Amino acid sequence: SPVGSLLKSLEVDLRTSPNNDWLMRFIDEPNSGAVLLTEFLRYIQSDDVERPKKKKYEVLLKDGVDEHRCVLCVRALMGHRYGFSAVLGYEDSLGVLVLSLSSDSRKTRSIIYKDYEEANCSCCCG
């Protein structure tokens, strides 16, 4: 899917980009990348399975692969101190991530467990 390709490319950029300025611009207003990723993940998880009315919006159909790739993007974002703070600073971001534990994908569930472990360790130990 086009969304899946975009998320895959974004995850690679978030994971490998040495440019902190780019990362900060992605996270900060007006882009609000951490917020958008969290809200897109919430959209994918929602029970509303209404089909788009126009063909051009079919790109927004929900897909388990897109959920996994979105979780990978959030994880890559949390791999940076600034991104980690941005994700945890957004209301209910961890709650949205926890909803992905119901995913059919073992890989997705494993990533969520690791993210939760890191978040708990950071809050308790750091």
HUJOKA-V693970 format. One line per field, one symbol per residue. psi: psi as a letter, one per 40 degrees, with the letter a starting at -180 (. if undefined). A space follows every 10 residues. Layout:
psi = ???
This chain:
psi = iddddddddd dddddehegd dddddddiie dfdddddddd ddddeiehfh iidideeede iihddddddd dddddddeei ddddddddeh heddddddde eeiehddddd dddddddddd dddde.
